[in-house]
Amino acid sequence: MGINFNELRHKAQDALSKNSGKIEQGLDKASGMAKSRFGKQSGKIDTATEKARKFLHKNSGGGDSGGQPGQRPPQPPPGP
C-alpha cells in the first residue's frame, strides 16, 4: 500500500481552487506584516508575493493570469 500522489495532487488543487480567495488574503496580510517589519526589502517582498500569487492561480486551475508583474489578478465575485 503506497501513497497515491496523484490523488494527493488532486485534493490539493481542489483545496486551492475552493479557498483561493482566503489564501490570497493571507498572502496580502503576510506581505503587509513583512513590509512593516522589513521595509527596506519591500521590493523583494512584493516579488515573492507576486510569485506566490501566480503559483496559486496556476495550481488552482485558474492558469496564469497573463497580467503584468505587480498587478493583481481579477477577484472572483463575492458569494451569496
Stockholm file with secondary structure:
# STOCKHOLM 1.0

chainA/1-80         MGINFNELRHKAQDALSKNSGKIEQGLDKASGMAKSRFGKQSGKIDTATEKARKFLHKNSGGGDSGGQPGQRPPQPPPGP
#=GR chainA/1-80 SS CCCCHHHHHHHHHHHHHHHHHHHHHHHHHHHHHHHHHCGGGHHHHHHHHHHHHHHHHHHTTCCCCCCCTTCCCCCCCCCC
#=GC SS_cons        CCCCHHHHHHHHHHHHHHHHHHHHHHHHHHHHHHHHHCGGGHHHHHHHHHHHHHHHHHHTTCCCCCCCTTCCCCCCCCCC
//
